[in-house]
Amino acid sequence: MRFVDKLNIRILFSFFNDRGREIIILLNCFQEKENKKKQSSKSYAKAIEVAKERINELVNSGLRLS
């Protein structure tokens, strides 16, 4: 990655247990913009919705939240 200007990057991750070992999984990351409309595909609220969906998928696949 190459950044030319200052960016505000949000990284959403969570800790999970997989057969006795702790792992960290990236759930979502995005550049936070000045335009923070909730309906925007890049809004923080939308990113949290995506992360929650991914957590549910991971839990349903057998991983446990730490």
PDB file of N, CA, C and O in Angstrom:
ATOM      1  N   MET A   1       0.827  -1.166   0.000  1.00  0.00           N
ATOM      2  CA  MET A   1       0.000   0.000   0.000  1.00  0.00           C
ATOM      3  C   MET A   1       0.879   1.238   0.000  1.00  0.00           C
ATOM      4  O   MET A   1       1.922   1.297   0.651  1.00  0.00           O
ATOM      5  N   ARG A   2       0.426   2.201  -0.738  1.00  0.00           N
ATOM      6  CA  ARG A   2       1.134   3.471  -0.752  1.00  0.00           C
ATOM      7  C   ARG A   2       0.148   4.584  -0.459  1.00  0.00           C
ATOM      8  O   ARG A   2      -0.863   4.719  -1.149  1.00  0.00           O
ATOM      9  N   PHE A   3       0.432   5.380   0.553  1.00  0.00           N
ATOM     10  CA  PHE A   3      -0.424   6.494   0.924  1.00  0.00           C
ATOM     11  C   PHE A   3       0.319   7.791   0.647  1.00  0.00           C
ATOM     12  O   PHE A   3       1.450   7.969   1.098  1.00  0.00           O
ATOM     13  N   VAL A   4      -0.310   8.695  -0.091  1.00  0.00           N
ATOM     14  CA  VAL A   4       0.304   9.963  -0.433  1.00  0.00           C
ATOM     15  C   VAL A   4      -0.048  11.026   0.603  1.00  0.00           C
ATOM     16  O   VAL A   4       0.769  11.891   0.919  1.00  0.00           O
ATOM     17  N   ASP A   5      -1.245  10.955   1.118  1.00  0.00           N
ATOM     18  CA  ASP A   5      -1.730  11.957   2.065  1.00  0.00           C
ATOM     19  C   ASP A   5      -2.089  11.267   3.372  1.00  0.00           C
ATOM     20  O   ASP A   5      -2.061  10.038   3.450  1.00  0.00           O
ATOM     21  N   LYS A   6      -2.419  12.028   4.381  1.00  0.00           N
ATOM     22  CA  LYS A   6      -2.856  11.449   5.646  1.00  0.00           C
ATOM     23  C   LYS A   6      -4.234  10.832   5.470  1.00  0.00           C
ATOM     24  O   LYS A   6      -5.126  11.448   4.887  1.00  0.00           O
ATOM     25  N   LEU A   7      -4.408   9.627   5.970  1.00  0.00           N
ATOM     26  CA  LEU A   7      -5.683   8.928   5.882  1.00  0.00           C
ATOM     27  C   LEU A   7      -6.099   8.459   7.258  1.00  0.00           C
ATOM     28  O   LEU A   7      -5.262   8.172   8.113  1.00  0.00           O
ATOM     29  N   ASN A   8      -7.394   8.386   7.461  1.00  0.00           N
ATOM     30  CA  ASN A   8      -7.926   7.836   8.696  1.00  0.00           C
ATOM     31  C   ASN A   8      -8.516   6.469   8.343  1.00  0.00           C
ATOM     32  O   ASN A   8      -9.617   6.382   7.800  1.00  0.00           O
ATOM     33  N   ILE A   9      -7.779   5.413   8.652  1.00  0.00           N
ATOM     34  CA  ILE A   9      -8.180   4.052   8.317  1.00  0.00           C
ATOM     35  C   ILE A   9      -8.772   3.391   9.562  1.00  0.00           C
ATOM     36  O   ILE A   9      -8.166   3.420  10.633  1.00  0.00           O
ATOM     37  N   ARG A  10      -9.937   2.806   9.420  1.00  0.00           N
ATOM     38  CA  ARG A  10     -10.577   2.053  10.507  1.00  0.00           C
ATOM     39  C   ARG A  10     -10.398   0.567  10.224  1.00  0.00           C
ATOM     40  O   ARG A  10     -10.649   0.101   9.112  1.00  0.00           O
ATOM     41  N   ILE A  11      -9.968  -0.160  11.228  1.00  0.00           N
ATOM     42  CA  ILE A  11      -9.741  -1.604  11.099  1.00  0.00           C
ATOM     43  C   ILE A  11     -10.573  -2.305  12.162  1.00  0.00           C
ATOM     44  O   ILE A  11     -10.380  -2.083  13.357  1.00  0.00           O
ATOM     45  N   LEU A  12     -11.495  -3.147  11.724  1.00  0.00           N
ATOM     46  CA  LEU A  12     -12.346  -3.904  12.638  1.00  0.00           C
ATOM     47  C   LEU A  12     -11.878  -5.354  12.652  1.00  0.00           C
ATOM     48  O   LEU A  12     -11.800  -6.001  11.608  1.00  0.00           O
ATOM     49  N   PHE A  13     -11.569  -5.853  13.837  1.00  0.00           N
ATOM     50  CA  PHE A  13     -11.096  -7.228  13.977  1.00  0.00           C
ATOM     51  C   PHE A  13     -11.648  -7.815  15.252  1.00  0.00           C
ATOM     52  O   PHE A  13     -12.188  -7.101  16.096  1.00  0.00           O
ATOM     53  N   SER A  14     -11.508  -9.135  15.390  1.00  0.00           N
ATOM     54  CA  SER A  14     -11.985  -9.797  16.594  1.00  0.00           C
ATOM     55  C   SER A  14     -11.095 -10.978  16.934  1.00  0.00           C
ATOM     56  O   SER A  14     -10.426 -11.540  16.067  1.00  0.00           O
ATOM     57  N   PHE A  15     -11.097 -11.345  18.204  1.00  0.00           N
ATOM     58  CA  PHE A  15     -10.346 -12.503  18.679  1.00  0.00           C
ATOM     59  C   PHE A  15     -11.266 -13.713  18.708  1.00  0.00           C
ATOM     60  O   PHE A  15     -12.404 -13.625  19.169  1.00  0.00           O
ATOM     61  N   PHE A  16     -10.772 -14.843  18.214  1.00  0.00           N
ATOM     62  CA  PHE A  16     -11.521 -16.090  18.186  1.00  0.00           C
ATOM     63  C   PHE A  16     -10.659 -17.210  18.748  1.00  0.00           C
ATOM     64  O   PHE A  16      -9.433 -17.109  18.782  1.00  0.00           O
ATOM     65  N   ASN A  17     -11.317 -18.281  19.191  1.00  0.00           N
ATOM     66  CA  ASN A  17     -10.630 -19.507  19.594  1.00  0.00           C
ATOM     67  C   ASN A  17     -10.863 -20.564  18.541  1.00  0.00           C
ATOM     68  O   ASN A  17     -11.994 -20.782  18.105  1.00  0.00           O
ATOM     69  N   ASP A  18      -9.786 -21.223  18.129  1.00  0.00           N
ATOM     70  CA  ASP A  18      -9.865 -22.309  17.157  1.00  0.00           C
ATOM     71  C   ASP A  18      -9.086 -23.492  17.709  1.00  0.00           C
ATOM     72  O   ASP A  18      -7.855 -23.497  17.686  1.00  0.00           O
ATOM     73  N   ARG A  19      -9.798 -24.483  18.200  1.00  0.00           N
ATOM     74  CA  ARG A  19      -9.187 -25.700  18.764  1.00  0.00           C
ATOM     75  C   ARG A  19      -8.110 -25.382  19.794  1.00  0.00           C
ATOM     76  O   ARG A  19      -7.014 -25.940  19.764  1.00  0.00           O
ATOM     77  N   GLY A  20      -8.444 -24.481  20.698  1.00  0.00           N
ATOM     78  CA  GLY A  20      -7.549 -24.189  21.815  1.00  0.00           C
ATOM     79  C   GLY A  20      -6.527 -23.100  21.560  1.00  0.00           C
ATOM     80  O   GLY A  20      -5.772 -22.762  22.472  1.00  0.00           O
ATOM     81  N   ARG A  21      -6.468 -22.548  20.393  1.00  0.00           N
ATOM     82  CA  ARG A  21      -5.515 -21.453  20.154  1.00  0.00           C
ATOM     83  C   ARG A  21      -6.268 -20.189  19.783  1.00  0.00           C
ATOM     84  O   ARG A  21      -7.292 -20.230  19.101  1.00  0.00           O
ATOM     85  N   GLU A  22      -5.737 -19.063  20.247  1.00  0.00           N
ATOM     86  CA  GLU A  22      -6.380 -17.787  19.977  1.00  0.00           C
ATOM     87  C   GLU A  22      -5.896 -17.249  18.636  1.00  0.00           C
ATOM     88  O   GLU A  22      -4.696 -17.229  18.363  1.00  0.00           O
ATOM     89  N   ILE A  23      -6.836 -16.814  17.805  1.00  0.00           N
ATOM     90  CA  ILE A  23      -6.493 -16.219  16.517  1.00  0.00           C
ATOM     91  C   ILE A  23      -7.209 -14.874  16.394  1.00  0.00           C
ATOM     92  O   ILE A  23      -8.239 -14.644  17.028  1.00  0.00           O
ATOM     93  N   ILE A  24      -6.652 -14.002  15.578  1.00  0.00           N
ATOM     94  CA  ILE A  24      -7.239 -12.696  15.325  1.00  0.00           C
ATOM     95  C   ILE A  24      -7.662 -12.678  13.859  1.00  0.00           C
ATOM     96  O   ILE A  24      -6.880 -13.032  12.977  1.00  0.00           O
ATOM     97  N   ILE A  25      -8.893 -12.265  13.606  1.00  0.00           N
ATOM     98  CA  ILE A  25      -9.411 -12.242  12.244  1.00  0.00           C
ATOM     99  C   ILE A  25      -9.852 -10.830  11.882  1.00  0.00           C
ATOM    100  O   ILE A  25     -10.601 -10.183  12.615  1.00  0.00           O
ATOM    101  N   LEU A  26      -9.368 -10.371  10.733  1.00  0.00           N
ATOM    102  CA  LEU A  26      -9.777  -9.085  10.191  1.00  0.00           C
ATOM    103  C   LEU A  26     -11.203  -9.214   9.700  1.00  0.00           C
ATOM    104  O   LEU A  26     -11.503 -10.076   8.875  1.00  0.00           O
ATOM    105  N   LEU A  27     -12.084  -8.363  10.199  1.00  0.00           N
ATOM    106  CA  LEU A  27     -13.496  -8.408   9.814  1.00  0.00           C
ATOM    107  C   LEU A  27     -13.817  -7.402   8.724  1.00  0.00           C
ATOM    108  O   LEU A  27     -14.614  -7.686   7.829  1.00  0.00           O
ATOM    109  N   ASN A  28     -13.201  -6.226   8.791  1.00  0.00           N
ATOM    110  CA  ASN A  28     -13.460  -5.194   7.798  1.00  0.00           C
ATOM    111  C   ASN A  28     -12.477  -4.055   8.023  1.00  0.00           C
ATOM    112  O   ASN A  28     -12.036  -3.828   9.150  1.00  0.00           O
ATOM    113  N   CYS A  29     -12.139  -3.351   6.983  1.00  0.00           N
ATOM    114  CA  CYS A  29     -11.352  -2.123   7.120  1.00  0.00           C
ATOM    115  C   CYS A  29     -11.804  -1.157   6.030  1.00  0.00           C
ATOM    116  O   CYS A  29     -12.226  -1.566   4.949  1.00  0.00           O
ATOM    117  N   PHE A  30     -11.704   0.126   6.339  1.00  0.00           N
ATOM    118  CA  PHE A  30     -12.167   1.134   5.394  1.00  0.00           C
ATOM    119  C   PHE A  30     -11.558   2.476   5.741  1.00  0.00           C
ATOM    120  O   PHE A  30     -11.117   2.714   6.866  1.00  0.00           O
ATOM    121  N   GLN A  31     -11.544   3.337   4.755  1.00  0.00           N
ATOM    122  CA  GLN A  31     -11.081   4.700   4.969  1.00  0.00           C
ATOM    123  C   GLN A  31     -12.260   5.535   5.439  1.00  0.00           C
ATOM    124  O   GLN A  31     -13.293   5.605   4.773  1.00  0.00           O
ATOM    125  N   GLU A  32     -12.096   6.162   6.586  1.00  0.00           N
ATOM    126  CA  GLU A  32     -13.164   7.010   7.104  1.00  0.00           C
ATOM    127  C   GLU A  32     -13.143   8.327   6.341  1.00  0.00           C
ATOM    128  O   GLU A  32     -12.103   8.974   6.215  1.00  0.00           O
ATOM    129  N   LYS A  33     -14.293   8.704   5.842  1.00  0.00           N
ATOM    130  CA  LYS A  33     -14.412   9.930   5.034  1.00  0.00           C
ATOM    131  C   LYS A  33     -15.178  10.988   5.813  1.00  0.00           C
ATOM    132  O   LYS A  33     -15.786  10.704   6.845  1.00  0.00           O
ATOM    133  N   GLU A  34     -15.136  12.191   5.309  1.00  0.00           N
ATOM    134  CA  GLU A  34     -15.901  13.277   5.917  1.00  0.00           C
ATOM    135  C   GLU A  34     -17.399  13.033   5.778  1.00  0.00           C
ATOM    136  O   GLU A  34     -18.174  13.382   6.668  1.00  0.00           O
ATOM    137  N   ASN A  35     -17.808  12.433   4.659  1.00  0.00           N
ATOM    138  CA  ASN A  35     -19.220  12.151   4.411  1.00  0.00           C
ATOM    139  C   ASN A  35     -19.606  10.919   5.223  1.00  0.00           C
ATOM    140  O   ASN A  35     -19.254   9.800   4.851  1.00  0.00           O
ATOM    141  N   LYS A  36     -20.315  11.110   6.313  1.00  0.00           N
ATOM    142  CA  LYS A  36     -20.620  10.013   7.231  1.00  0.00           C
ATOM    143  C   LYS A  36     -22.085   9.633   7.195  1.00  0.00           C
ATOM    144  O   LYS A  36     -22.652   9.272   8.227  1.00  0.00           O
ATOM    145  N   LYS A  37     -22.713   9.704   6.028  1.00  0.00           N
ATOM    146  CA  LYS A  37     -24.114   9.324   5.907  1.00  0.00           C
ATOM    147  C   LYS A  37     -24.263   7.843   6.199  1.00  0.00           C
ATOM    148  O   LYS A  37     -23.474   7.028   5.721  1.00  0.00           O
ATOM    149  N   LYS A  38     -25.267   7.496   6.979  1.00  0.00           N
ATOM    150  CA  LYS A  38     -25.475   6.111   7.393  1.00  0.00           C
ATOM    151  C   LYS A  38     -25.713   5.183   6.203  1.00  0.00           C
ATOM    152  O   LYS A  38     -25.307   4.022   6.249  1.00  0.00           O
ATOM    153  N   GLN A  39     -26.349   5.656   5.156  1.00  0.00           N
ATOM    154  CA  GLN A  39     -26.648   4.822   4.000  1.00  0.00           C
ATOM    155  C   GLN A  39     -25.431   4.625   3.097  1.00  0.00           C
ATOM    156  O   GLN A  39     -25.439   3.741   2.239  1.00  0.00           O
ATOM    157  N   SER A  40     -24.398   5.426   3.275  1.00  0.00           N
ATOM    158  CA  SER A  40     -23.199   5.309   2.447  1.00  0.00           C
ATOM    159  C   SER A  40     -22.547   3.952   2.671  1.00  0.00           C
ATOM    160  O   SER A  40     -22.493   3.461   3.798  1.00  0.00           O
ATOM    161  N   SER A  41     -22.052   3.348   1.593  1.00  0.00           N
ATOM    162  CA  SER A  41     -21.400   2.041   1.710  1.00  0.00           C
ATOM    163  C   SER A  41     -20.093   2.129   2.482  1.00  0.00           C
ATOM    164  O   SER A  41     -19.536   1.101   2.869  1.00  0.00           O
ATOM    165  N   LYS A  42     -19.594   3.339   2.712  1.00  0.00           N
ATOM    166  CA  LYS A  42     -18.335   3.511   3.429  1.00  0.00           C
ATOM    167  C   LYS A  42     -18.528   4.062   4.837  1.00  0.00           C
ATOM    168  O   LYS A  42     -17.555   4.442   5.489  1.00  0.00           O
ATOM    169  N   SER A  43     -19.749   4.111   5.307  1.00  0.00           N
ATOM    170  CA  SER A  43     -20.003   4.657   6.639  1.00  0.00           C
ATOM    171  C   SER A  43     -19.590   3.653   7.720  1.00  0.00           C
ATOM    172  O   SER A  43     -19.520   2.446   7.486  1.00  0.00           O
ATOM    173  N   TYR A  44     -19.325   4.187   8.892  1.00  0.00           N
ATOM    174  CA  TYR A  44     -18.927   3.351  10.015  1.00  0.00           C
ATOM    175  C   TYR A  44     -20.045   2.382  10.392  1.00  0.00           C
ATOM    176  O   TYR A  44     -19.782   1.221  10.704  1.00  0.00           O
ATOM    177  N   ALA A  45     -21.301   2.860  10.365  1.00  0.00           N
ATOM    178  CA  ALA A  45     -22.439   2.000  10.714  1.00  0.00           C
ATOM    179  C   ALA A  45     -22.542   0.821   9.745  1.00  0.00           C
ATOM    180  O   ALA A  45     -22.803  -0.307  10.164  1.00  0.00           O
ATOM    181  N   LYS A  46     -22.341   1.077   8.460  1.00  0.00           N
ATOM    182  CA  LYS A  46     -22.396   0.003   7.459  1.00  0.00           C
ATOM    183  C   LYS A  46     -21.244  -0.979   7.677  1.00  0.00           C
ATOM    184  O   LYS A  46     -21.431  -2.188   7.537  1.00  0.00           O
ATOM    185  N   ALA A  47     -20.069  -0.476   8.014  1.00  0.00           N
ATOM    186  CA  ALA A  47     -18.916  -1.341   8.250  1.00  0.00           C
ATOM    187  C   ALA A  47     -19.152  -2.259   9.449  1.00  0.00           C
ATOM    188  O   ALA A  47     -18.737  -3.418   9.434  1.00  0.00           O
ATOM    189  N   ILE A  48     -19.817  -1.744  10.488  1.00  0.00           N
ATOM    190  CA  ILE A  48     -20.132  -2.563  11.658  1.00  0.00           C
ATOM    191  C   ILE A  48     -21.131  -3.647  11.289  1.00  0.00           C
ATOM    192  O   ILE A  48     -21.013  -4.779  11.758  1.00  0.00           O
ATOM    193  N   GLU A  49     -22.116  -3.319  10.452  1.00  0.00           N
ATOM    194  CA  GLU A  49     -23.074  -4.331   9.997  1.00  0.00           C
ATOM    195  C   GLU A  49     -22.360  -5.461   9.262  1.00  0.00           C
ATOM    196  O   GLU A  49     -22.651  -6.634   9.493  1.00  0.00           O
ATOM    197  N   VAL A  50     -21.429  -5.111   8.379  1.00  0.00           N
ATOM    198  CA  VAL A  50     -20.660  -6.114   7.631  1.00  0.00           C
ATOM    199  C   VAL A  50     -19.838  -6.968   8.593  1.00  0.00           C
ATOM    200  O   VAL A  50     -19.784  -8.189   8.447  1.00  0.00           O
ATOM    201  N   ALA A  51     -19.199  -6.331   9.573  1.00  0.00           N
ATOM    202  CA  ALA A  51     -18.385  -7.061  10.545  1.00  0.00           C
ATOM    203  C   ALA A  51     -19.243  -8.025  11.364  1.00  0.00           C
ATOM    204  O   ALA A  51     -18.819  -9.150  11.627  1.00  0.00           O
ATOM    205  N   LYS A  52     -20.437  -7.603  11.768  1.00  0.00           N
ATOM    206  CA  LYS A  52     -21.329  -8.486  12.537  1.00  0.00           C
ATOM    207  C   LYS A  52     -21.755  -9.692  11.713  1.00  0.00           C
ATOM    208  O   LYS A  52     -21.832 -10.806  12.232  1.00  0.00           O
ATOM    209  N   GLU A  53     -22.033  -9.474  10.431  1.00  0.00           N
ATOM    210  CA  GLU A  53     -22.383 -10.591   9.551  1.00  0.00           C
ATOM    211  C   GLU A  53     -21.229 -11.583   9.462  1.00  0.00           C
ATOM    212  O   GLU A  53     -21.442 -12.795   9.494  1.00  0.00           O
ATOM    213  N   ARG A  54     -20.008 -11.066   9.351  1.00  0.00           N
ATOM    214  CA  ARG A  54     -18.833 -11.941   9.259  1.00  0.00           C
ATOM    215  C   ARG A  54     -18.593 -12.692  10.563  1.00  0.00           C
ATOM    216  O   ARG A  54     -18.183 -13.853  10.545  1.00  0.00           O
ATOM    217  N   ILE A  55     -18.848 -12.036  11.697  1.00  0.00           N
ATOM    218  CA  ILE A  55     -18.714 -12.726  12.983  1.00  0.00           C
ATOM    219  C   ILE A  55     -19.704 -13.885  13.043  1.00  0.00           C
ATOM    220  O   ILE A  55     -19.343 -14.990  13.447  1.00  0.00           O
ATOM    221  N   ASN A  56     -20.953 -13.637  12.644  1.00  0.00           N
ATOM    222  CA  ASN A  56     -21.960 -14.705  12.657  1.00  0.00           C
ATOM    223  C   ASN A  56     -21.554 -15.870  11.757  1.00  0.00           C
ATOM    224  O   ASN A  56     -21.729 -17.029  12.132  1.00  0.00           O
ATOM    225  N   GLU A  57     -21.015 -15.574  10.576  1.00  0.00           N
ATOM    226  CA  GLU A  57     -20.552 -16.632   9.676  1.00  0.00           C
ATOM    227  C   GLU A  57     -19.434 -17.452  10.310  1.00  0.00           C
ATOM    228  O   GLU A  57     -19.419 -18.679  10.201  1.00  0.00           O
ATOM    229  N   LEU A  58     -18.494 -16.773  10.974  1.00  0.00           N
ATOM    230  CA  LEU A  58     -17.374 -17.470  11.596  1.00  0.00           C
ATOM    231  C   LEU A  58     -17.826 -18.329  12.782  1.00  0.00           C
ATOM    232  O   LEU A  58     -17.354 -19.452  12.964  1.00  0.00           O
ATOM    233  N   VAL A  59     -18.748 -17.783  13.584  1.00  0.00           N
ATOM    234  CA  VAL A  59     -19.261 -18.547  14.720  1.00  0.00           C
ATOM    235  C   VAL A  59     -20.035 -19.767  14.223  1.00  0.00           C
ATOM    236  O   VAL A  59     -19.924 -20.850  14.799  1.00  0.00           O
ATOM    237  N   ASN A  60     -20.815 -19.596  13.160  1.00  0.00           N
ATOM    238  CA  ASN A  60     -21.560 -20.711  12.590  1.00  0.00           C
ATOM    239  C   ASN A  60     -20.654 -21.779  11.975  1.00  0.00           C
ATOM    240  O   ASN A  60     -21.055 -22.935  11.838  1.00  0.00           O
ATOM    241  N   SER A  61     -19.427 -21.385  11.605  1.00  0.00           N
ATOM    242  CA  SER A  61     -18.481 -22.356  11.047  1.00  0.00           C
ATOM    243  C   SER A  61     -17.714 -23.121  12.123  1.00  0.00           C
ATOM    244  O   SER A  61     -16.938 -24.026  11.815  1.00  0.00           O
ATOM    245  N   GLY A  62     -17.936 -22.750  13.397  1.00  0.00           N
ATOM    246  CA  GLY A  62     -17.314 -23.497  14.487  1.00  0.00           C
ATOM    247  C   GLY A  62     -16.327 -22.743  15.330  1.00  0.00           C
ATOM    248  O   GLY A  62     -15.875 -23.270  16.347  1.00  0.00           O
ATOM    249  N   LEU A  63     -15.966 -21.522  14.956  1.00  0.00           N
ATOM    250  CA  LEU A  63     -15.055 -20.742  15.779  1.00  0.00           C
ATOM    251  C   LEU A  63     -15.819 -20.148  16.954  1.00  0.00           C
ATOM    252  O   LEU A  63     -17.026 -19.920  16.878  1.00  0.00           O
ATOM    253  N   ARG A  64     -15.095 -19.903  18.043  1.00  0.00           N
ATOM    254  CA  ARG A  64     -15.711 -19.287  19.220  1.00  0.00           C
ATOM    255  C   ARG A  64     -15.066 -17.942  19.464  1.00  0.00           C
ATOM    256  O   ARG A  64     -13.850 -17.799  19.344  1.00  0.00           O
ATOM    257  N   LEU A  65     -15.882 -16.947  19.809  1.00  0.00           N
ATOM    258  CA  LEU A  65     -15.342 -15.645  20.191  1.00  0.00           C
ATOM    259  C   LEU A  65     -14.568 -15.772  21.491  1.00  0.00           C
ATOM    260  O   LEU A  65     -14.979 -16.502  22.393  1.00  0.00           O
ATOM    261  N   SER A  66     -13.447 -15.064  21.591  1.00  0.00           N
ATOM    262  CA  SER A  66     -12.661 -15.085  22.832  1.00  0.00           C
ATOM    263  C   SER A  66     -13.191 -14.066  23.810  1.00  0.00           C
ATOM    264  O   SER A  66     -12.660 -13.934  24.912  1.00  0.00           O
TER     265      SER A  66
END
